[in-house]
Amino acid sequence: MIKVKHLNKAFGSIPVLRDLNLTVNGPLVLMGPSGCGKTTLLSLLLGLEALDSGEILAGKVINAVKGGVVVNYEANRVFIPASQITSDRETDLSKLEGQTVQFKIIEVDRRRRRVIGSVKRALAELRKEAREKILAEIEVGKQYDGVVRSLTSYGAFVDIGGVDGMIHITELSWSKIKHPSAVVNVGDQITVYVKDFDPETGRISLGYKKAEDNPIELFRQKYHVDDIVDAKVVKLMKYGAFAEIIPGVDGLIHISEIA
């Protein structure tokens, strides 16, 4: 059902249609009253409907043009400016051709007979909805599949589906590491679990290393008192030497036990 207010927005006031409901089942072409030629009315009407409703749409990118891309939505063309796709001006938009993208209608240009969309607005809304859903369900110990978004000297930030959490460097490995990149890299898909959550700030602390990989537990399972083991001396002190039995577990050999 097409609303008359959208006809009025698209082509000016049409008093005779004020109380009339129209149903469109196919392409609708209107001859402009000012002799401007044929105009595809359906594209503008669909655009106005979507603009009013705020609905997120999906369509296939049919070609990249100067300043953006053209998306096919239900046999109608929607122009999406490059600035509404990405913040990176160097992005090759031709790589989007053939891909399906989600977008929102942000403007209907009646003068130029053009419907304009935004991928950024759609992604921001979808991310907000995902964030709200996760924050409503989150609890300590719950596992999530996430993607590493960035690394700092003190940890890694992971997107767990619309919201970021941080894995402190000490939670990445049971062994001491100098930088998170020794364990994960940007773009890695990893499984994490919630260690702590502050509902007031929305801050999420994540864990990555697993309890079953704790070197101390592995040592206890494998070795017992009086076992003879091969070890590597890793540090010498005045009172003895430290030897690595397994990665992450060192033992002290007292000087009185050496000579």
N, C-alpha and C positions, 0 to 999 in steps of 0.2 A: 504494500500500500504506500503510495507516495503522498506526502503531506503538501497541501497547497502552499504553505508558508515557504517550502523549499523551492517551489516553482517561482514564487515571488522573489525570493533571494537570488535565484539564478537569472531571472529575466525581467525583473521589475514586477510591479503590481498587476495582477490579472483579475479584476473584480468579478468577471463572469464565472470564475472558478472558485470563488470564495468559499462556498459550502459544498464543493464537489470532491469526492474521493476518487482517485484514479488507481487502477491496477495495471502495471506494465509487465508483460510477459516476454518481451523481446526488444530489439533495438528500437529506440524512440528517437526520431529526428525532428527537430523543430526549425522552421524557416524563420530566421530572425526578423523582427518587425521593422528593423531599420535598414533592411536590405543587406545585412551582413553575411548572408549566405546560410548554408546548412550548418547546424551545430549539434553535436551529439549531446543531447540533454541528459541521457541516463547517467553518464559519467559524473556530471555536476550534481545530479540529484543523489546518487549514491555517496558522493563525497560529502554533501551537506548532511545527509543522514548520519554518516559515520562521525562527522565533526561534532554533531549534536550529542550523539550517544557516547562518544569517547571510546568506542569499540576498537580493540586491537585486531587488525586484519592481516592476512597473509597472501602474498602473491609472488610470482616468479619474475626475476629480473630479466627483461627481454633484450636490453642493450644499454651500454654505457654511453652517455652523451656529454657534451661540454657542460661541466658544472654539476654533474650528478648521474643518476640512472633512471630508467623508465621501467616501472613495474606493471605487469599485467594482473589486474584484479577483476575476475568475472568478466573478461573480455573488454575491460576498460583500462585506460592508461593512467597511471599515477606517477608524477614526477617526484623524485626524492633527491634533494640537493646533497652534494657531497658533505656539506657541513652538518647535515642531519643523519649521516651514516657513520662518520669517523672524525676524530680530531686530528688525525695524521694526514697532512696535506699531500704526503708522498704516496699514499695508498693507491694502488692500481685498481680502479673501480671495474675495469674490464674483467677481472677475476671473479666478479660477482655474477656475471652473465650466466643464466641457466640455474642459478641458485634461488631457493625460496626464502624470502625474508619476511619477518613480521614488522609491521609498521602501524602508525596512527596517522589519521588525517589531521593536519594542523592548519590548513588553509584551503579555501576554494576561491580561486581568482576568477571572478565573473568576467572581468574585462578581457583577460587573456584566454578564457575558457580552459582553465587548467586546474587540476586537483593536485595538491602538494602534500606529501607525506613525510614522516620522520621515523627512522629506525631507532634513533637514540631515545625518543620519548617512549616507544614501545618497550625497549629493553629496560629502561629505568623503571617503568611501571611493573613489568614482570619481575624484576629484581626486588622491588619493594614488596610485592606480594609474597615472593619466596622467603624474604627476610622475616616478614611478619609470621609466616607459617612456621618457620624454623624456631623463632624465638618463643612461639607459643607452645612448642612441643619439646624444646631442648631440656636435657637433664644430664647430670653428671654420670659418666660411664657410657653414654650412648655413642655408638659408632656412626661415622659418616664417611662417604667417599668424597674426596675433595681434590682440588687442583691447586698446586703451589703457584701463587700470584707474584710474590716478591720475597727477596731475601735481605736480611740486615745482618749486622755483626752479632746481634743477640738472638736471632731466631728466624723463623720462616712464617709468612702469612699465607693462610690457606683458605680458599673459597669453598665453603661446604654447601653451596647451592643457593647463593643469594646473600650470604653474610660471611664476613671474614673472621677467622679465629687465628690466634698466634700459637705456634709451637716454640717454646723457649729452647735455646740451643742445648740445654741440659736434658731436654726431653726427646731429643732427636736420636741419641745413641747412648748406650751404656758405656761406651768408651769416650774418653775425653777428645773432643774435636776443636779445631781452631776456628772453623767457619761452617755454617749450615750447608754450604755447597759440597762439603765432604760426604753428605748423606743424600741430599735432595737438590733438585734444580728447578728453576722456573718452568712451569708447564707440566711437571710430573703429576701424574694421577696417583694419589696415595689414600690409604685408609687411616683415619685418625679417630680418636675418642675424646670426649669432653672431660677435662680434668676439673674445670671450675667455670662458673658462669655468674656474672653480676647482673641481675635483672635491672638495676637502676641505671647502669652505664651501658649495658648491652655488650660488655667486654667478655669475650670467650677465650679461655685458655685451653689449648689442645695438647694431647699427648700422642706420641708416635711410637716410641720404643715399647716393646711388649714385655710383660712380666716373665713370660716363659723364656725369654732370651737373656734374662739377667745372668751375667757371668757367675755370680756367687751361687745361684741356684744350679746352674750347669755344673759347677765345680762340686757342689755337694752331692749331686747325683752320680758323678763319675768317680770321685776319689774318696778315700777313707784314711783314717789314722794308720800310720806305718806303711802306706803304699809308697813304692819307689817310683819316682816320675822323672822324666827328662825336663829340664827347665833352662831358660835363657837368662843369664845375669843382665839386668837392665840398669842397675845403679849400685855404686859402692859407697859405703859410709864408714866412719871410724869404728862403729860397733858391729858392722857386718855388711851383708850384701842382699839386695832385693832381686829376686828372680821371678820371671813371668812363667807361670804354670800353664795358664791358658789366657788368651787375649782378655784383658780386663781384670785379671786376678794375679796379683803378685804376692809372693811369700818372702818372709825375712829369714835369712840364714844367719844366725848369730855368729859373731866372730869366734866364739868358743867352739862352734860346730864345724868351722872351716879347717882349722889346723889341729 
